[in-house]
């Protein structure tokens, strides 16, 4: 799901990588892209990406002021469903009004579609044995 300033994987890749010092080297091979959103009020920007690879969830957050963009900020961090829910419920994840990058409702929908007893594995979601 691509939101706000992004409509495709190619647009996202163009914002994080270029053909100079930050050349794309297959960092997205084998990922299951769940959510990618980028808002750019004025010359500033905020991005959030959530993907699954090898049974683990990862997020990437990037931001910039002026005209430098997101180049070189692709730094995935492992995360959990519980952590994302906590930040949605008790923080401002996806609700930052200034950044013009709202994605909280869509992220909550993705997380709500995952049963509570789910373990992320491969490109599919498998229920844990009870």
N, C-alpha and C positions, 0 to 999 in steps of 0.2 A: 504494500500500500504506500503510494507516494502522495505527499500532501504539500499544500501551500506552494512554494516556488518550484517544487520538483514534480514532474510528471512521469519520469522514467529513470531507470538505472543509469542510462547514459548521461543524463543531466546531473545526477548525483556524482558520478565518477568525474565529470568535467569540473565540478566544484572542488572536489578533494584532491584531484591529481591534475598534473599538466605534463607537457612533454619535455620539461626542463629538469629541475632538481627533484621533482616529486612525480616521477613517471610511474604510471600504473603497472604493477608487476603481478597481477593475478590475485590480489588480496581478497577478492570476492568469490574465488573459485570454491564451489562446494557449499555455499551458504544458502540458507533459506531466509530470504529477506522478509521481515515481518512488518516493519514500519520505517519510513524515511521521511522526515519533514524538515523544511528549511524556510525560515522567514527572514525577510530583509527590509526592515523599515529604514528608509533613507539609505545611507551608505553602510549601515551596520548589518550584521546577520547572526542568527542562531540556528544551529542544526542539531537534530537528534536522529539517530539511526538505531534500530533494534533488529538483530538477526540471530539465527541459530546456526551453529556449525558443530558437527560431531557430538550432538547431544547436549550442548551447552548454549546458554543465552549470552549474547554480548551486546553491549551498547557503545555507541560512539557519540560524543558531544563535541561540538565545535562552535566557535564564535569568532567574530572579528569586528573591528571598528575600521572606519575608513575604507579603502579600496583593496586591502590585501587579501580578502577572501579566506576560504577554508583550506587553501593549499598547505599540505604538510601536517594537517591535524588528524589524519586517520590513525587513531590509537584505540583500538577496541579494548574494552574492559569487561571481564566476566561479570554477569549480574544474575539475579534470581527473580522469579515471579514475586516472591514475598517482598524483596527490596523495592521493586517497581511499584507494587501496590502501596507499600508504606509511603513512598514519596508522592504518589498520587493523592493518598488520603490525608497526609499530614504535612505535605510540602507544596511546592508550586510546579511540580513536573508537568509540563504541557499546558500550564495555565498562565505562563508569563505573558501579561498583556502587552508590555512594551515591545517585545521582540516580534510581534505579529507572526508567531509560530505556534498557534494552538493545535494540540494533538491529544490532549488528555482523554477526550471522549473516545477517540479511535483506539488509543492504547488500552483504555479500560475495556473496550469491547474485545480486543485481542486476548487480554488476560482472562476476561470472563468466559471466553470460549474454551479455555483450558480447564478441565475438571480439577478440583482441589487435589486429587490423588494422582496427578499427572507427573510424569518424568519426561523431560525433553530428551529425545534420542533420535539421532539421524534427522531425516527430513520429515519425520512423522512424530506425533505425540502419542506415547504409549501409556496406558494406565498401569500404575504400580499394582502388584498383587496385593489383595487385602489380607 
